[in-house]
């Protein structure tokens, strides 16, 4: 059961997943209008650019630091994992 313990990288992946979810939620007009009813032009530009940057950075980190965990519905692959 040692190989199934939660490791540090699992926590990092969880935090990054929540950040990506929040960035994706900020792209929705209903959510955005709730937090920023009438944003200034500069604020609107930042709100348009930041989710793309967050997604890019987190995707890069997911590729650089992969996890061995399998999600729901994924078969266990034979071999190293």
mmCIF file of the N, C-alpha and C atoms, coordinates in Angstrom:
data_MODEL
# 
_entry.id   MODEL 
# 
loop_
_atom_site.group_PDB 
_atom_site.id 
_atom_site.type_symbol 
_atom_site.label_atom_id 
_atom_site.label_alt_id 
_atom_site.label_comp_id 
_atom_site.label_asym_id 
_atom_site.label_entity_id 
_atom_site.label_seq_id 
_atom_site.pdbx_PDB_ins_code 
_atom_site.Cartn_x 
_atom_site.Cartn_y 
_atom_site.Cartn_z 
_atom_site.occupancy 
_atom_site.B_iso_or_equiv 
_atom_site.pdbx_formal_charge 
_atom_site.auth_seq_id 
_atom_site.auth_comp_id 
_atom_site.auth_asym_id 
_atom_site.auth_atom_id 
_atom_site.pdbx_PDB_model_num 
ATOM 1   N N  . UNK A 1 1  ? 0.795   -1.198 0.000   1.00 0.00 ? 1  UNK A N  1 
ATOM 2   C CA . UNK A 1 1  ? 0.000   0.000  0.000   1.00 0.00 ? 1  UNK A CA 1 
ATOM 3   C C  . UNK A 1 1  ? 0.844   1.272  0.000   1.00 0.00 ? 1  UNK A C  1 
ATOM 4   N N  . UNK A 1 2  ? 2.151   1.130  0.138   1.00 0.00 ? 2  UNK A N  1 
ATOM 5   C CA . UNK A 1 2  ? 3.018   2.313  0.148   1.00 0.00 ? 2  UNK A CA 1 
ATOM 6   C C  . UNK A 1 2  ? 2.958   3.079  -1.168  1.00 0.00 ? 2  UNK A C  1 
ATOM 7   N N  . UNK A 1 3  ? 2.795   2.362  -2.264  1.00 0.00 ? 3  UNK A N  1 
ATOM 8   C CA . UNK A 1 3  ? 2.807   3.052  -3.554  1.00 0.00 ? 3  UNK A CA 1 
ATOM 9   C C  . UNK A 1 3  ? 1.529   3.853  -3.799  1.00 0.00 ? 3  UNK A C  1 
ATOM 10  N N  . UNK A 1 4  ? 0.500   3.667  -2.978  1.00 0.00 ? 4  UNK A N  1 
ATOM 11  C CA . UNK A 1 4  ? -0.761  4.390  -3.143  1.00 0.00 ? 4  UNK A CA 1 
ATOM 12  C C  . UNK A 1 4  ? -0.900  5.579  -2.191  1.00 0.00 ? 4  UNK A C  1 
ATOM 13  N N  . UNK A 1 5  ? 0.149   5.874  -1.416  1.00 0.00 ? 5  UNK A N  1 
ATOM 14  C CA . UNK A 1 5  ? 0.087   7.007  -0.494  1.00 0.00 ? 5  UNK A CA 1 
ATOM 15  C C  . UNK A 1 5  ? 0.016   8.322  -1.266  1.00 0.00 ? 5  UNK A C  1 
ATOM 16  N N  . UNK A 1 6  ? -0.582  9.297  -0.631  1.00 0.00 ? 6  UNK A N  1 
ATOM 17  C CA . UNK A 1 6  ? -0.636  10.623 -1.236  1.00 0.00 ? 6  UNK A CA 1 
ATOM 18  C C  . UNK A 1 6  ? 0.718   11.290 -1.037  1.00 0.00 ? 6  UNK A C  1 
ATOM 19  N N  . UNK A 1 7  ? 1.267   11.784 -2.129  1.00 0.00 ? 7  UNK A N  1 
ATOM 20  C CA . UNK A 1 7  ? 2.578   12.416 -2.097  1.00 0.00 ? 7  UNK A CA 1 
ATOM 21  C C  . UNK A 1 7  ? 2.443   13.921 -2.308  1.00 0.00 ? 7  UNK A C  1 
ATOM 22  N N  . UNK A 1 8  ? 3.549   14.610 -2.212  1.00 0.00 ? 8  UNK A N  1 
ATOM 23  C CA . UNK A 1 8  ? 3.568   16.063 -2.381  1.00 0.00 ? 8  UNK A CA 1 
ATOM 24  C C  . UNK A 1 8  ? 3.073   16.477 -3.761  1.00 0.00 ? 8  UNK A C  1 
ATOM 25  N N  . UNK A 1 9  ? 3.485   15.745 -4.786  1.00 0.00 ? 9  UNK A N  1 
ATOM 26  C CA . UNK A 1 9  ? 3.088   16.089 -6.152  1.00 0.00 ? 9  UNK A CA 1 
ATOM 27  C C  . UNK A 1 9  ? 1.576   15.968 -6.338  1.00 0.00 ? 9  UNK A C  1 
ATOM 28  N N  . UNK A 1 10 ? 0.937   15.077 -5.597  1.00 0.00 ? 10 UNK A N  1 
ATOM 29  C CA . UNK A 1 10 ? -0.521  14.957 -5.672  1.00 0.00 ? 10 UNK A CA 1 
ATOM 30  C C  . UNK A 1 10 ? -1.195  16.218 -5.138  1.00 0.00 ? 10 UNK A C  1 
ATOM 31  N N  . UNK A 1 11 ? -0.646  16.779 -4.080  1.00 0.00 ? 11 UNK A N  1 
ATOM 32  C CA . UNK A 1 11 ? -1.177  18.030 -3.547  1.00 0.00 ? 11 UNK A CA 1 
ATOM 33  C C  . UNK A 1 11 ? -0.966  19.190 -4.507  1.00 0.00 ? 11 UNK A C  1 
ATOM 34  N N  . UNK A 1 12 ? 0.204   19.214 -5.147  1.00 0.00 ? 12 UNK A N  1 
ATOM 35  C CA . UNK A 1 12 ? 0.481   20.261 -6.133  1.00 0.00 ? 12 UNK A CA 1 
ATOM 36  C C  . UNK A 1 12 ? -0.504  20.165 -7.289  1.00 0.00 ? 12 UNK A C  1 
ATOM 37  N N  . UNK A 1 13 ? -0.745  18.949 -7.771  1.00 0.00 ? 13 UNK A N  1 
ATOM 38  C CA . UNK A 1 13 ? -1.701  18.755 -8.866  1.00 0.00 ? 13 UNK A CA 1 
ATOM 39  C C  . UNK A 1 13 ? -3.108  19.170 -8.448  1.00 0.00 ? 13 UNK A C  1 
ATOM 40  N N  . UNK A 1 14 ? -3.478  18.895 -7.224  1.00 0.00 ? 14 UNK A N  1 
ATOM 41  C CA . UNK A 1 14 ? -4.814  19.277 -6.749  1.00 0.00 ? 14 UNK A CA 1 
ATOM 42  C C  . UNK A 1 14 ? -4.961  20.796 -6.707  1.00 0.00 ? 14 UNK A C  1 
ATOM 43  N N  . UNK A 1 15 ? -3.946  21.480 -6.191  1.00 0.00 ? 15 UNK A N  1 
ATOM 44  C CA . UNK A 1 15 ? -4.003  22.943 -6.110  1.00 0.00 ? 15 UNK A CA 1 
ATOM 45  C C  . UNK A 1 15 ? -4.038  23.558 -7.508  1.00 0.00 ? 15 UNK A C  1 
ATOM 46  N N  . UNK A 1 16 ? -3.210  23.045 -8.410  1.00 0.00 ? 16 UNK A N  1 
ATOM 47  C CA . UNK A 1 16 ? -3.201  23.568 -9.775  1.00 0.00 ? 16 UNK A CA 1 
ATOM 48  C C  . UNK A 1 16 ? -4.524  23.310 -10.483 1.00 0.00 ? 16 UNK A C  1 
ATOM 49  N N  . UNK A 1 17 ? -5.140  22.167 -10.214 1.00 0.00 ? 17 UNK A N  1 
ATOM 50  C CA . UNK A 1 17 ? -6.443  21.870 -10.815 1.00 0.00 ? 17 UNK A CA 1 
ATOM 51  C C  . UNK A 1 17 ? -7.509  22.848 -10.343 1.00 0.00 ? 17 UNK A C  1 
ATOM 52  N N  . UNK A 1 18 ? -7.475  23.200 -9.072  1.00 0.00 ? 18 UNK A N  1 
ATOM 53  C CA . UNK A 1 18 ? -8.436  24.177 -8.544  1.00 0.00 ? 18 UNK A CA 1 
ATOM 54  C C  . UNK A 1 18 ? -8.189  25.552 -9.164  1.00 0.00 ? 18 UNK A C  1 
ATOM 55  N N  . UNK A 1 19 ? -6.932  25.917 -9.346  1.00 0.00 ? 19 UNK A N  1 
ATOM 56  C CA . UNK A 1 19 ? -6.609  27.206 -9.965  1.00 0.00 ? 19 UNK A CA 1 
ATOM 57  C C  . UNK A 1 19 ? -7.099  27.254 -11.407 1.00 0.00 ? 19 UNK A C  1 
ATOM 58  N N  . UNK A 1 20 ? -6.907  26.168 -12.146 1.00 0.00 ? 20 UNK A N  1 
ATOM 59  C CA . UNK A 1 20 ? -7.389  26.114 -13.533 1.00 0.00 ? 20 UNK A CA 1 
ATOM 60  C C  . UNK A 1 20 ? -8.912  26.185 -13.569 1.00 0.00 ? 20 UNK A C  1 
ATOM 61  N N  . UNK A 1 21 ? -9.571  25.505 -12.645 1.00 0.00 ? 21 UNK A N  1 
ATOM 62  C CA . UNK A 1 21 ? -11.037 25.564 -12.591 1.00 0.00 ? 21 UNK A CA 1 
ATOM 63  C C  . UNK A 1 21 ? -11.513 26.990 -12.315 1.00 0.00 ? 21 UNK A C  1 
ATOM 64  N N  . UNK A 1 22 ? -10.859 27.674 -11.384 1.00 0.00 ? 22 UNK A N  1 
ATOM 65  C CA . UNK A 1 22 ? -11.241 29.053 -11.072 1.00 0.00 ? 22 UNK A CA 1 
ATOM 66  C C  . UNK A 1 22 ? -11.002 29.972 -12.270 1.00 0.00 ? 22 UNK A C  1 
ATOM 67  N N  . UNK A 1 23 ? -9.908  29.754 -12.987 1.00 0.00 ? 23 UNK A N  1 
ATOM 68  C CA . UNK A 1 23 ? -9.633  30.575 -14.171 1.00 0.00 ? 23 UNK A CA 1 
ATOM 69  C C  . UNK A 1 23 ? -10.665 30.320 -15.262 1.00 0.00 ? 23 UNK A C  1 
ATOM 70  N N  . UNK A 1 24 ? -11.067 29.068 -15.421 1.00 0.00 ? 24 UNK A N  1 
ATOM 71  C CA . UNK A 1 24 ? -12.103 28.754 -16.413 1.00 0.00 ? 24 UNK A CA 1 
ATOM 72  C C  . UNK A 1 24 ? -13.447 29.340 -16.000 1.00 0.00 ? 24 UNK A C  1 
ATOM 73  N N  . UNK A 1 25 ? -13.727 29.345 -14.721 1.00 0.00 ? 25 UNK A N  1 
ATOM 74  C CA . UNK A 1 25 ? -14.992 29.918 -14.246 1.00 0.00 ? 25 UNK A CA 1 
ATOM 75  C C  . UNK A 1 25 ? -15.020 31.427 -14.448 1.00 0.00 ? 25 UNK A C  1 
ATOM 76  N N  . UNK A 1 26 ? -13.869 32.079 -14.356 1.00 0.00 ? 26 UNK A N  1 
ATOM 77  C CA . UNK A 1 26 ? -13.820 33.524 -14.564 1.00 0.00 ? 26 UNK A CA 1 
ATOM 78  C C  . UNK A 1 26 ? -14.036 33.914 -16.023 1.00 0.00 ? 26 UNK A C  1 
ATOM 79  N N  . UNK A 1 27 ? -13.987 32.966 -16.925 1.00 0.00 ? 27 UNK A N  1 
ATOM 80  C CA . UNK A 1 27 ? -14.262 33.267 -18.328 1.00 0.00 ? 27 UNK A CA 1 
ATOM 81  C C  . UNK A 1 27 ? -15.759 33.362 -18.598 1.00 0.00 ? 27 UNK A C  1 
ATOM 82  N N  . UNK A 1 28 ? -16.591 32.888 -17.688 1.00 0.00 ? 28 UNK A N  1 
ATOM 83  C CA . UNK A 1 28 ? -18.039 32.934 -17.864 1.00 0.00 ? 28 UNK A CA 1 
ATOM 84  C C  . UNK A 1 28 ? -18.551 34.339 -17.555 1.00 0.00 ? 28 UNK A C  1 
ATOM 85  N N  . UNK A 1 29 ? -19.419 34.854 -18.425 1.00 0.00 ? 29 UNK A N  1 
ATOM 86  C CA . UNK A 1 29 ? -19.916 36.224 -18.239 1.00 0.00 ? 29 UNK A CA 1 
ATOM 87  C C  . UNK A 1 29 ? -20.753 36.366 -16.974 1.00 0.00 ? 29 UNK A C  1 
ATOM 88  N N  . UNK A 1 30 ? -21.533 35.344 -16.609 1.00 0.00 ? 30 UNK A N  1 
ATOM 89  C CA . UNK A 1 30 ? -22.364 35.435 -15.405 1.00 0.00 ? 30 UNK A CA 1 
ATOM 90  C C  . UNK A 1 30 ? -21.514 35.513 -14.138 1.00 0.00 ? 30 UNK A C  1 
ATOM 91  N N  . UNK A 1 31 ? -20.488 34.685 -14.061 1.00 0.00 ? 31 UNK A N  1 
ATOM 92  C CA . UNK A 1 31 ? -19.593 34.706 -12.896 1.00 0.00 ? 31 UNK A CA 1 
ATOM 93  C C  . UNK A 1 31 ? -18.825 36.026 -12.856 1.00 0.00 ? 31 UNK A C  1 
ATOM 94  N N  . UNK A 1 32 ? -18.356 36.447 -14.006 1.00 0.00 ? 32 UNK A N  1 
ATOM 95  C CA . UNK A 1 32 ? -17.582 37.681 -14.085 1.00 0.00 ? 32 UNK A CA 1 
ATOM 96  C C  . UNK A 1 32 ? -18.416 38.896 -13.688 1.00 0.00 ? 32 UNK A C  1 
ATOM 97  N N  . UNK A 1 33 ? -19.674 38.928 -14.132 1.00 0.00 ? 33 UNK A N  1 
ATOM 98  C CA . UNK A 1 33 ? -20.524 40.072 -13.780 1.00 0.00 ? 33 UNK A CA 1 
ATOM 99  C C  . UNK A 1 33 ? -20.906 40.062 -12.299 1.00 0.00 ? 33 UNK A C  1 
ATOM 100 N N  . UNK A 1 34 ? -20.849 38.908 -11.662 1.00 0.00 ? 34 UNK A N  1 
ATOM 101 C CA . UNK A 1 34 ? -21.126 38.829 -10.225 1.00 0.00 ? 34 UNK A CA 1 
ATOM 102 C C  . UNK A 1 34 ? -19.989 39.473 -9.421  1.00 0.00 ? 34 UNK A C  1 
ATOM 103 N N  . UNK A 1 35 ? -18.747 39.168 -9.795  1.00 0.00 ? 35 UNK A N  1 
ATOM 104 C CA . UNK A 1 35 ? -17.597 39.708 -9.069  1.00 0.00 ? 35 UNK A CA 1 
ATOM 105 C C  . UNK A 1 35 ? -17.224 41.119 -9.523  1.00 0.00 ? 35 UNK A C  1 
ATOM 106 N N  . UNK A 1 36 ? -17.372 41.388 -10.814 1.00 0.00 ? 36 UNK A N  1 
ATOM 107 C CA . UNK A 1 36 ? -17.030 42.692 -11.390 1.00 0.00 ? 36 UNK A CA 1 
ATOM 108 C C  . UNK A 1 36 ? -18.209 43.184 -12.228 1.00 0.00 ? 36 UNK A C  1 
ATOM 109 N N  . UNK A 1 37 ? -19.186 43.851 -11.596 1.00 0.00 ? 37 UNK A N  1 
ATOM 110 C CA . UNK A 1 37 ? -20.384 44.273 -12.340 1.00 0.00 ? 37 UNK A CA 1 
ATOM 111 C C  . UNK A 1 37 ? -20.067 45.215 -13.509 1.00 0.00 ? 37 UNK A C  1 
ATOM 112 N N  . UNK A 1 38 ? -19.243 46.211 -13.285 1.00 0.00 ? 38 UNK A N  1 
ATOM 113 C CA . UNK A 1 38 ? -18.850 47.135 -14.359 1.00 0.00 ? 38 UNK A CA 1 
ATOM 114 C C  . UNK A 1 38 ? -17.343 47.371 -14.270 1.00 0.00 ? 38 UNK A C  1 
ATOM 115 N N  . UNK A 1 39 ? -16.541 46.439 -14.825 1.00 0.00 ? 39 UNK A N  1 
ATOM 116 C CA . UNK A 1 39 ? -15.085 46.609 -14.728 1.00 0.00 ? 39 UNK A CA 1 
ATOM 117 C C  . UNK A 1 39 ? -14.594 47.727 -15.649 1.00 0.00 ? 39 UNK A C  1 
ATOM 118 N N  . UNK A 1 40 ? -13.505 48.346 -15.239 1.00 0.00 ? 40 UNK A N  1 
ATOM 119 C CA . UNK A 1 40 ? -12.854 49.348 -16.080 1.00 0.00 ? 40 UNK A CA 1 
ATOM 120 C C  . UNK A 1 40 ? -12.235 48.645 -17.282 1.00 0.00 ? 40 UNK A C  1 
ATOM 121 N N  . UNK A 1 41 ? -11.817 49.427 -18.252 1.00 0.00 ? 41 UNK A N  1 
ATOM 122 C CA . UNK A 1 41 ? -11.241 48.854 -19.475 1.00 0.00 ? 41 UNK A CA 1 
ATOM 123 C C  . UNK A 1 41 ? -9.969  48.059 -19.166 1.00 0.00 ? 41 UNK A C  1 
ATOM 124 N N  . UNK A 1 42 ? -9.118  48.604 -18.320 1.00 0.00 ? 42 UNK A N  1 
ATOM 125 C CA . UNK A 1 42 ? -7.868  47.915 -17.972 1.00 0.00 ? 42 UNK A CA 1 
ATOM 126 C C  . UNK A 1 42 ? -8.149  46.619 -17.218 1.00 0.00 ? 42 UNK A C  1 
ATOM 127 N N  . UNK A 1 43 ? -9.117  46.667 -16.319 1.00 0.00 ? 43 UNK A N  1 
ATOM 128 C CA . UNK A 1 43 ? -9.485  45.464 -15.565 1.00 0.00 ? 43 UNK A CA 1 
ATOM 129 C C  . UNK A 1 43 ? -10.045 44.402 -16.493 1.00 0.00 ? 43 UNK A C  1 
ATOM 130 N N  . UNK A 1 44 ? -10.830 44.809 -17.468 1.00 0.00 ? 44 UNK A N  1 
ATOM 131 C CA . UNK A 1 44 ? -11.398 43.857 -18.422 1.00 0.00 ? 44 UNK A CA 1 
ATOM 132 C C  . UNK A 1 44 ? -10.302 43.196 -19.249 1.00 0.00 ? 44 UNK A C  1 
ATOM 133 N N  . UNK A 1 45 ? -9.287  43.961 -19.633 1.00 0.00 ? 45 UNK A N  1 
ATOM 134 C CA . UNK A 1 45 ? -8.165  43.387 -20.375 1.00 0.00 ? 45 UNK A CA 1 
ATOM 135 C C  . UNK A 1 45 ? -7.430  42.348 -19.537 1.00 0.00 ? 45 UNK A C  1 
ATOM 136 N N  . UNK A 1 46 ? -7.199  42.660 -18.272 1.00 0.00 ? 46 UNK A N  1 
ATOM 137 C CA . UNK A 1 46 ? -6.522  41.710 -17.376 1.00 0.00 ? 46 UNK A CA 1 
ATOM 138 C C  . UNK A 1 46 ? -7.370  40.455 -17.207 1.00 0.00 ? 46 UNK A C  1 
ATOM 139 N N  . UNK A 1 47 ? -8.675  40.627 -17.020 1.00 0.00 ? 47 UNK A N  1 
ATOM 140 C CA . UNK A 1 47 ? -9.560  39.475 -16.837 1.00 0.00 ? 47 UNK A CA 1 
ATOM 141 C C  . UNK A 1 47 ? -9.662  38.630 -18.100 1.00 0.00 ? 47 UNK A C  1 
ATOM 142 N N  . UNK A 1 48 ? -9.385  39.206 -19.251 1.00 0.00 ? 48 UNK A N  1 
ATOM 143 C CA . UNK A 1 48 ? -9.371  38.434 -20.493 1.00 0.00 ? 48 UNK A CA 1 
ATOM 144 C C  . UNK A 1 48 ? -8.068  37.667 -20.671 1.00 0.00 ? 48 UNK A C  1 
ATOM 145 N N  . UNK A 1 49 ? -6.964  38.224 -20.196 1.00 0.00 ? 49 UNK A N  1 
ATOM 146 C CA . UNK A 1 49 ? -5.650  37.632 -20.436 1.00 0.00 ? 49 UNK A CA 1 
ATOM 147 C C  . UNK A 1 49 ? -5.244  36.630 -19.353 1.00 0.00 ? 49 UNK A C  1 
ATOM 148 N N  . UNK A 1 50 ? -5.556  36.908 -18.101 1.00 0.00 ? 50 UNK A N  1 
ATOM 149 C CA . UNK A 1 50 ? -5.079  36.091 -16.976 1.00 0.00 ? 50 UNK A CA 1 
ATOM 150 C C  . UNK A 1 50 ? -5.507  34.620 -17.066 1.00 0.00 ? 50 UNK A C  1 
ATOM 151 N N  . UNK A 1 51 ? -6.756  34.289 -17.388 1.00 0.00 ? 51 UNK A N  1 
ATOM 152 C CA . UNK A 1 51 ? -7.109  32.861 -17.459 1.00 0.00 ? 51 UNK A CA 1 
ATOM 153 C C  . UNK A 1 51 ? -6.313  32.084 -18.507 1.00 0.00 ? 51 UNK A C  1 
ATOM 154 N N  . UNK A 1 52 ? -5.995  32.732 -19.616 1.00 0.00 ? 52 UNK A N  1 
ATOM 155 C CA . UNK A 1 52 ? -5.186  32.070 -20.640 1.00 0.00 ? 52 UNK A CA 1 
ATOM 156 C C  . UNK A 1 52 ? -3.781  31.814 -20.105 1.00 0.00 ? 52 UNK A C  1 
ATOM 157 N N  . UNK A 1 53 ? -3.206  32.787 -19.431 1.00 0.00 ? 53 UNK A N  1 
ATOM 158 C CA . UNK A 1 53 ? -1.877  32.618 -18.851 1.00 0.00 ? 53 UNK A CA 1 
ATOM 159 C C  . UNK A 1 53 ? -1.846  31.547 -17.777 1.00 0.00 ? 53 UNK A C  1 
ATOM 160 N N  . UNK A 1 54 ? -2.867  31.529 -16.931 1.00 0.00 ? 54 UNK A N  1 
ATOM 161 C CA . UNK A 1 54 ? -2.945  30.503 -15.885 1.00 0.00 ? 54 UNK A CA 1 
ATOM 162 C C  . UNK A 1 54 ? -3.053  29.118 -16.511 1.00 0.00 ? 54 UNK A C  1 
ATOM 163 N N  . UNK A 1 55 ? -3.898  28.992 -17.520 1.00 0.00 ? 55 UNK A N  1 
ATOM 164 C CA . UNK A 1 55 ? -4.042  27.700 -18.195 1.00 0.00 ? 55 UNK A CA 1 
ATOM 165 C C  . UNK A 1 55 ? -2.749  27.247 -18.846 1.00 0.00 ? 55 UNK A C  1 
ATOM 166 N N  . UNK A 1 56 ? -2.043  28.161 -19.474 1.00 0.00 ? 56 UNK A N  1 
ATOM 167 C CA . UNK A 1 56 ? -0.782  27.830 -20.128 1.00 0.00 ? 56 UNK A CA 1 
ATOM 168 C C  . UNK A 1 56 ? 0.274   27.393 -19.115 1.00 0.00 ? 56 UNK A C  1 
ATOM 169 N N  . UNK A 1 57 ? 0.426   28.152 -18.051 1.00 0.00 ? 57 UNK A N  1 
ATOM 170 C CA . UNK A 1 57 ? 1.440   27.831 -17.036 1.00 0.00 ? 57 UNK A CA 1 
ATOM 171 C C  . UNK A 1 57 ? 1.122   26.507 -16.340 1.00 0.00 ? 57 UNK A C  1 
ATOM 172 N N  . UNK A 1 58 ? -0.140  26.307 -15.956 1.00 0.00 ? 58 UNK A N  1 
ATOM 173 C CA . UNK A 1 58 ? -0.507  25.066 -15.262 1.00 0.00 ? 58 UNK A CA 1 
ATOM 174 C C  . UNK A 1 58 ? -0.384  23.858 -16.184 1.00 0.00 ? 58 UNK A C  1 
ATOM 175 N N  . UNK A 1 59 ? -0.735  24.017 -17.456 1.00 0.00 ? 59 UNK A N  1 
ATOM 176 C CA . UNK A 1 59 ? -0.573  22.914 -18.402 1.00 0.00 ? 59 UNK A CA 1 
ATOM 177 C C  . UNK A 1 59 ? 0.893   22.545 -18.554 1.00 0.00 ? 59 UNK A C  1 
ATOM 178 N N  . UNK A 1 60 ? 1.739   23.548 -18.611 1.00 0.00 ? 60 UNK A N  1 
ATOM 179 C CA . UNK A 1 60 ? 3.175   23.303 -18.706 1.00 0.00 ? 60 UNK A CA 1 
ATOM 180 C C  . UNK A 1 60 ? 3.677   22.557 -17.469 1.00 0.00 ? 60 UNK A C  1 
ATOM 181 N N  . UNK A 1 61 ? 3.210   22.955 -16.288 1.00 0.00 ? 61 UNK A N  1 
ATOM 182 C CA . UNK A 1 61 ? 3.627   22.270 -15.061 1.00 0.00 ? 61 UNK A CA 1 
ATOM 183 C C  . UNK A 1 61 ? 3.096   20.840 -15.004 1.00 0.00 ? 61 UNK A C  1 
ATOM 184 N N  . UNK A 1 62 ? 1.879   20.607 -15.515 1.00 0.00 ? 62 UNK A N  1 
ATOM 185 C CA . UNK A 1 62 ? 1.345   19.245 -15.556 1.00 0.00 ? 62 UNK A CA 1 
ATOM 186 C C  . UNK A 1 62 ? 2.187   18.353 -16.467 1.00 0.00 ? 62 UNK A C  1 
ATOM 187 N N  . UNK A 1 63 ? 2.682   18.905 -17.562 1.00 0.00 ? 63 UNK A N  1 
ATOM 188 C CA . UNK A 1 63 ? 3.500   18.122 -18.488 1.00 0.00 ? 63 UNK A CA 1 
ATOM 189 C C  . UNK A 1 63 ? 4.883   17.870 -17.903 1.00 0.00 ? 63 UNK A C  1 
ATOM 190 N N  . UNK A 1 64 ? 5.463   18.868 -17.261 1.00 0.00 ? 64 UNK A N  1 
ATOM 191 C CA . UNK A 1 64 ? 6.811   18.718 -16.703 1.00 0.00 ? 64 UNK A CA 1 
ATOM 192 C C  . UNK A 1 64 ? 6.814   17.775 -15.505 1.00 0.00 ? 64 UNK A C  1 
ATOM 193 N N  . UNK A 1 65 ? 5.799   17.871 -14.648 1.00 0.00 ? 65 UNK A N  1 
ATOM 194 C CA . UNK A 1 65 ? 5.725   17.052 -13.441 1.00 0.00 ? 65 UNK A CA 1 
ATOM 195 C C  . UNK A 1 65 ? 4.484   16.153 -13.489 1.00 0.00 ? 65 UNK A C  1 
ATOM 196 N N  . UNK A 1 66 ? 4.545   15.073 -14.263 1.00 0.00 ? 66 UNK A N  1 
ATOM 197 C CA . UNK A 1 66 ? 3.361   14.197 -14.354 1.00 0.00 ? 66 UNK A CA 1 
ATOM 198 C C  . UNK A 1 66 ? 3.158   13.398 -13.066 1.00 0.00 ? 66 UNK A C  1 
ATOM 199 N N  . UNK A 1 67 ? 1.959   12.913 -12.889 1.00 0.00 ? 67 UNK A N  1 
ATOM 200 C CA . UNK A 1 67 ? 1.647   12.086 -11.732 1.00 0.00 ? 67 UNK A CA 1 
ATOM 201 C C  . UNK A 1 67 ? 1.392   10.659 -12.195 1.00 0.00 ? 67 UNK A C  1 
ATOM 202 N N  . UNK A 1 68 ? 1.551   9.719  -11.310 1.00 0.00 ? 68 UNK A N  1 
ATOM 203 C CA . UNK A 1 68 ? 1.307   8.316  -11.646 1.00 0.00 ? 68 UNK A CA 1 
ATOM 204 C C  . UNK A 1 68 ? -0.131  7.905  -11.391 1.00 0.00 ? 68 UNK A C  1 
ATOM 205 N N  . UNK A 1 69 ? -0.900  8.776  -10.841 1.00 0.00 ? 69 UNK A N  1 
ATOM 206 C CA . UNK A 1 69 ? -2.292  8.452  -10.518 1.00 0.00 ? 69 UNK A CA 1 
ATOM 207 C C  . UNK A 1 69 ? -3.117  8.334  -11.783 1.00 0.00 ? 69 UNK A C  1 
ATOM 208 N N  . UNK A 1 70 ? -4.079  7.413  -11.737 1.00 0.00 ? 70 UNK A N  1 
ATOM 209 C CA . UNK A 1 70 ? -5.021  7.238  -12.834 1.00 0.00 ? 70 UNK A CA 1 
ATOM 210 C C  . UNK A 1 70 ? -6.355  7.811  -12.403 1.00 0.00 ? 70 UNK A C  1 
ATOM 211 N N  . UNK A 1 71 ? -6.985  8.555  -13.293 1.00 0.00 ? 71 UNK A N  1 
ATOM 212 C CA . UNK A 1 71 ? -8.288  9.123  -12.984 1.00 0.00 ? 71 UNK A CA 1 
ATOM 213 C C  . UNK A 1 71 ? -9.382  8.074  -13.082 1.00 0.00 ? 71 UNK A C  1 
ATOM 214 N N  . UNK A 1 72 ? -10.596 8.484  -12.812 1.00 0.00 ? 72 UNK A N  1 
ATOM 215 C CA . UNK A 1 72 ? -11.745 7.587  -12.893 1.00 0.00 ? 72 UNK A CA 1 
ATOM 216 C C  . UNK A 1 72 ? -11.936 7.173  -14.339 1.00 0.00 ? 72 UNK A C  1 
ATOM 217 N N  . UNK A 1 73 ? -12.034 5.881  -14.569 1.00 0.00 ? 73 UNK A N  1 
ATOM 218 C CA . UNK A 1 73 ? -12.265 5.370  -15.911 1.00 0.00 ? 73 UNK A CA 1 
ATOM 219 C C  . UNK A 1 73 ? -11.010 4.996  -16.669 1.00 0.00 ? 73 UNK A C  1 
ATOM 220 N N  . UNK A 1 74 ? -9.835  5.259  -16.115 1.00 0.00 ? 74 UNK A N  1 
ATOM 221 C CA . UNK A 1 74 ? -8.595  4.910  -16.786 1.00 0.00 ? 74 UNK A CA 1 
ATOM 222 C C  . UNK A 1 74 ? -8.122  3.549  -16.293 1.00 0.00 ? 74 UNK A C  1 
ATOM 223 N N  . UNK A 1 75 ? -7.729  2.714  -17.231 1.00 0.00 ? 75 UNK A N  1 
ATOM 224 C CA . UNK A 1 75 ? -7.223  1.396  -16.871 1.00 0.00 ? 75 UNK A CA 1 
ATOM 225 C C  . UNK A 1 75 ? -5.797  1.508  -16.356 1.00 0.00 ? 75 UNK A C  1 
ATOM 226 N N  . UNK A 1 76 ? -5.418  0.584  -15.509 1.00 0.00 ? 76 UNK A N  1 
ATOM 227 C CA . UNK A 1 76 ? -4.051  0.533  -15.004 1.00 0.00 ? 76 UNK A CA 1 
ATOM 228 C C  . UNK A 1 76 ? -3.184  -0.044 -16.105 1.00 0.00 ? 76 UNK A C  1 
ATOM 229 N N  . UNK A 1 77 ? -2.167  0.697  -16.492 1.00 0.00 ? 77 UNK A N  1 
ATOM 230 C CA . UNK A 1 77 ? -1.292  0.244  -17.558 1.00 0.00 ? 77 UNK A CA 1 
ATOM 231 C C  . UNK A 1 77 ? -0.199  -0.636 -16.975 1.00 0.00 ? 77 UNK A C  1 
ATOM 232 N N  . UNK A 1 78 ? 0.122   -1.732 -17.648 1.00 0.00 ? 78 UNK A N  1 
ATOM 233 C CA . UNK A 1 78 ? 1.182   -2.606 -17.137 1.00 0.00 ? 78 UNK A CA 1 
ATOM 234 C C  . UNK A 1 78 ? 2.540   -1.933 -17.300 1.00 0.00 ? 78 UNK A C  1 
ATOM 235 N N  . UNK A 1 79 ? 3.455   -2.329 -16.457 1.00 0.00 ? 79 UNK A N  1 
ATOM 236 C CA . UNK A 1 79 ? 4.801   -1.808 -16.582 1.00 0.00 ? 79 UNK A CA 1 
ATOM 237 C C  . UNK A 1 79 ? 5.219   -0.996 -15.378 1.00 0.00 ? 79 UNK A C  1 
ATOM 238 N N  . UNK A 1 80 ? 5.832   0.122  -15.653 1.00 0.00 ? 80 UNK A N  1 
ATOM 239 C CA . UNK A 1 80 ? 6.446   0.955  -14.627 1.00 0.00 ? 80 UNK A CA 1 
ATOM 240 C C  . UNK A 1 80 ? 5.441   1.536  -13.642 1.00 0.00 ? 80 UNK A C  1 
ATOM 241 N N  . UNK A 1 81 ? 4.240   1.842  -14.073 1.00 0.00 ? 81 UNK A N  1 
ATOM 242 C CA . UNK A 1 81 ? 3.269   2.494  -13.216 1.00 0.00 ? 81 UNK A CA 1 
ATOM 243 C C  . UNK A 1 81 ? 2.479   1.465  -12.470 1.00 0.00 ? 81 UNK A C  1 
# 
